[in-house]
Amino acid sequence: MSSTQGPHSLAFRVMRLCRPSLLVDPPLLAHPSDLLAGEDILDDPLAAARLPALVAAHLAADSDPTYRSRFLLRDPADAMGLSGLLLLPQAFGAIYLGETFCSYISINNSSSFEVRDVTIKAEIQTEKQRILLLDTSKAPVETIRAGGRYDFIVEHDVKELGAHTLVCTALYSDGDGERKYLPQFFKFVVANPLSVRTKVRVIKETTFLEACIENHTKSNLYMDQVEFEPAQYWGATMLKADEHQSEIDSPAKEVFKPPILIRSGGGIQNYLYQLKSSSQSDGQMKVEGNNILGKFQITWRTNLGEPGRLQTQQILGTAITRKDMDLRIVETPDNINLGRSFSVRFNLMNLMDRELGPFEVWLSQNDSPEDRAVMVNGLQKMALPKVEAFGSSDFALNLIATKLGVQRITGITVFDITEAKSYDLLPDWEIFVDVK
């Protein structure tokens, strides 16, 4: 079997199949009145009255046998330079991640005799893998006559960046019956059409995710869908600016959703999402220490509807530290008066998959008695029973304020008697103490 040595009867020709572009022909166009007279013609009442008839005569179909009026601006739309024609791709062009690479491949017989038993293979080779697009081994092409050709179309969803090679091979018998092998390689590079930059901010129990999408292509991108898919235990709400009342009441909005335009060469679009952990599985999420927020699904189209689709990697939020327990304030009184006892209700949550406790709860006081603004009213330690796995227990502490104004409460300590381990679970919080 002969390989690439010697001349071959067959040769591959490859053309990329993609949507055509608009043929733009920006000629020098002028209005007829600018050619017939100067800017001051309308100052003369007599000339102004005769100008419309004079312009109409020059625009008549039979008044220009020499094609002299080809540069006249006959319609305002002519100024756009669009000729009404579509232009087929003249080069391989840029190929972007998320698009579908579609190619028209023709294998031509340039010899003076026919070839037989042609086995054709087409593959895409990347840095990581080799993907088979076409294989006629089981049903070879019987003959390709002299001067004839065999055509086929291959498609491939582009999912990798970097260098790609379209490998086309043919195994055939030439006019002398010799078995020959023809390989041909067509290289192209896949670029990134857009970038997604994210910022994560946590405010109390709410996480905000900001995403900025930037267009790196040479054509406008019309975003059909930018959807954030939250990870397990998270819920996401997209935050938008207030819409005009006419847009809210428009019935067409429910039928037709206009795409968002991101202009070519660095245009950007910002999105903001509010994320909250699912209330049913909040404890389990914290136990696993999972800080994955989710990922984006992005689909778009170019000027003439060429589709594209991308999925981002998982977006990570602030690392969640593993906790054994969590303590939250459930209820505080609206009015707190100086020298009067008030009750604060707490919720103690077990975040472990086993039973914990029993517990003791107290208010640590590092200051001297004269400097203490809030103290426990009654027993200094409160006993709490065991808390089952992923369960919770409510309790109340009776406190008393000894100073007026805004006061900070610190040092609520939970002590696990069985494991002899103390937890400072509650951050400092402030109360306002009023007079009686």
PyMOL commands that set and color helices and strands:
alter all, ss='L'
color gray80, all
select helices_A, chain A and resi 32-36+41-43+45-58+61-63+68-71+76-80+245-248+252-255+282-288
alter helices_A, ss='H'
color red, helices_A
select strands_A, chain A and resi 10-16+21-24+82-87+95-96+100-109+115-125+130-135+141-144+149-157+162-173+179-191+194-203+206-215+221-230+234-239+260-262+268-277+292-301+307-311+315-316+325-331+336-337+341-350+359-363+374-376+381-384+392-401+405-409+412-416+421-423+429-434
alter strands_A, ss='S'
color yellow, strands_A
deselect
rebuild
show_as cartoon
